[in-house]
Amino acid sequence: MDSKKALMAVVTVLGVIASAYLFLQGKIAFEEYSHWKSREAVLEKEIEQLRKEAKHHREFLDRLRRDPDYQDAVARKELGYGKPKERLYRFPKTNVSSELNPEIGDKP
């Protein structure tokens, strides 16, 4: 009977140790799963934002291909083009705070 009790105690201790190990591994696996799920949600949001941006770019290019007035407006704004015999004035972009106080200027 003593050997049966000792065997039962060993089996019980091993069962408790195995249960604790499985519990800890399950907890770690769940934490990792939660991490990857949240990462997936962030990436899905980023994908959706990039899809919207790509759609916007496609619409811009489509309009640029079809609409000559839009082509003219974009060329004037982005490239500084003008019509024949039109006088264009270009002013340097300045920092307002550096104009008011020269000591603030763009210092490295």
C-alpha positions as CSV (number, residue, x, y, z in Angstrom):
1,M,0.0,0.0,0.0
2,D,2.9,2.3,0.7
3,S,4.2,2.0,-2.8
4,K,0.7,2.8,-4.3
5,K,0.5,5.9,-2.1
6,A,4.0,7.0,-3.2
7,L,3.1,6.3,-6.9
8,M,-0.1,8.3,-6.5
9,A,1.7,11.2,-4.9
10,V,4.3,11.2,-7.7
11,V,1.5,11.1,-10.4
12,T,-0.3,13.9,-8.6
13,V,2.8,16.1,-8.3
14,L,3.6,15.5,-12.0
15,G,-0.1,16.3,-12.9
16,V,0.1,19.6,-11.0
17,I,3.4,20.5,-12.6
18,A,2.1,19.6,-16.1
19,S,-1.1,21.6,-15.4
20,A,0.9,24.6,-14.3
21,Y,3.1,24.4,-17.3
22,L,0.2,24.1,-19.7
23,F,-1.5,27.0,-18.0
24,L,1.5,29.3,-18.3
25,Q,2.0,28.2,-22.0
26,G,-1.6,28.9,-22.7
27,K,-1.3,32.4,-21.1
28,I,1.8,33.2,-23.2
29,A,0.1,31.9,-26.3
30,F,-3.0,34.0,-25.6
31,E,-0.9,37.2,-25.0
32,E,0.9,36.6,-28.3
33,Y,-2.4,36.0,-30.1
34,S,-3.8,39.2,-28.6
35,H,-0.6,41.1,-29.8
36,W,-0.9,39.8,-33.3
37,K,-4.7,40.5,-33.4
38,S,-4.0,44.1,-32.4
39,R,-1.2,44.3,-35.0
40,E,-3.5,43.0,-37.6
41,A,-6.1,45.6,-36.8
42,V,-3.5,48.4,-37.1
43,L,-2.4,47.0,-40.4
44,E,-5.9,46.7,-41.7
45,K,-6.5,50.4,-40.8
46,E,-3.3,51.3,-42.6
47,I,-4.3,49.3,-45.7
48,E,-7.7,51.0,-45.7
49,Q,-6.0,54.4,-45.5
50,L,-3.6,53.5,-48.3
51,R,-6.5,52.3,-50.5
52,K,-8.2,55.7,-50.0
53,E,-5.0,57.4,-50.9
54,A,-4.6,55.3,-54.0
55,K,-8.2,56.0,-55.0
56,H,-7.5,59.7,-54.6
57,H,-4.4,59.5,-56.7
58,R,-6.3,57.5,-59.4
59,E,-9.0,60.1,-59.5
60,F,-6.4,62.9,-59.7
61,L,-4.7,61.2,-62.6
62,D,-8.0,60.4,-64.4
63,R,-9.1,64.0,-64.1
64,L,-5.6,65.2,-65.2
65,R,-5.9,63.0,-68.3
66,R,-9.4,64.1,-69.3
67,D,-9.7,67.8,-68.3
68,P,-7.5,70.3,-70.1
69,D,-8.5,73.1,-67.8
70,Y,-7.5,71.1,-64.8
71,Q,-4.2,70.3,-66.6
72,D,-3.6,74.0,-67.0
73,A,-4.5,74.7,-63.4
74,V,-2.1,72.0,-62.1
75,A,0.7,73.1,-64.4
76,R,0.3,76.7,-63.2
77,K,0.2,75.9,-59.6
78,E,2.7,73.0,-59.3
79,L,5.1,73.9,-62.1
80,G,4.8,77.7,-62.2
81,Y,3.8,77.7,-65.9
82,G,2.0,80.7,-67.4
83,K,0.1,81.6,-70.6
84,P,1.9,83.3,-73.4
85,K,2.5,87.0,-72.8
86,E,1.6,86.5,-69.1
87,R,3.9,88.0,-66.5
88,L,4.5,85.7,-63.5
89,Y,5.7,86.9,-60.2
90,R,7.4,84.4,-57.9
91,F,8.1,85.3,-54.3
92,P,10.5,83.3,-52.0
93,K,8.8,81.4,-49.3
94,T,9.8,82.9,-46.0
95,N,9.3,82.1,-42.4
96,V,7.2,84.8,-40.8
97,S,8.9,84.5,-37.4
98,S,12.4,85.0,-39.0
99,E,11.2,88.1,-40.7
100,L,10.0,89.6,-37.5
101,N,13.0,88.6,-35.5
102,P,16.1,87.9,-37.6
103,E,17.8,86.2,-34.6
104,I,15.3,83.4,-34.7
105,G,16.1,82.6,-38.4
106,D,16.8,79.1,-39.6
107,K,19.7,78.0,-37.4
108,P,21.2,74.5,-37.7
